[in-house]
Amino acid sequence: MGILSRFRDVMKANMNSLLSRSEDPERTVNEVMRSLSSDLGQVKAETTAVLSEESRARRALDESSTELRKLQRYAEKSAESQDEDKALQFLQKKAKQAEKHNELQAAYDRAAAKAKVMKHMQDKLIADMATMEARYTELKSKMADAKAKQQANEQNASASRANDALRAMEDKANQALNEAEALAELRAGAQEDDLDELIAQLEKDMNAETGNEQKKVPTAEEELAAIQQQLNDK
């Protein structure tokens, strides 16, 4: 599965909606928590690698920027000394470096977009884990209360009446859960458009090839003429 498809699935996953469709919420919570824990472990490892890749790309881009500035400075000093041949040599090197710089910029942009995707996924999985843990605690508490009331009822009434009371309590608990789930789905729906826009932008950033290459790199002769014009204007 591509990273953006995976990102879409993670970000659109609605834990409350998933539980509302389950006939056995407690079992579903346990299964989902195991799955989320596994996914989170993988995403954390991948995020570490992606952030390292982003840092390498950033360093390479910064080094390239430094090299461009250095070659520009050398060319300007040579032009000031009226050594046009030397100035042209530096500017020719700069032109080649500028083409490489465009590639490095595109590589960094893709790495940064990928890092953004991974960090979003990690944050969402952590939030989903917290939701599941809270629901697990809630379900355990409700079942314990129901069991305690069933035992109390069994002391004073028949098993049938106790079961009826338990079912009534469970129905009431389920109604409360359903209301909470409906509210959560309404809130999730309101975020749908924002998520689609985010995914579209990330897809554009990650799928961009060396788009910065479209930026025209001036020739050494053009740059030398510009430097000489600046010297003449002084």
Buried (B, 14 or more C-beta within 10 A) or exposed (E): EEBBEBBBEBBBBBBBEBBBEEEEBBEBBEBBBEEBEEBBEEBBEBBEEBBEBBEEBBEBBEEBBEBBEBBBEBBBEBBEEEBEEBBBBBBBBBBEBBBEBBBBBBBBBBBBBBBBBBBBBBEBBBEBBEBBEEBBEBBEEBBEEBEEBBEEBBEEEEEEEBEEBBEEBEEEBBEEBEEBBEEBBEEBEEEEEEBEEBBEEBBEBBEEEBBBEEEEBBEBEEBBEEBBEEEEEE
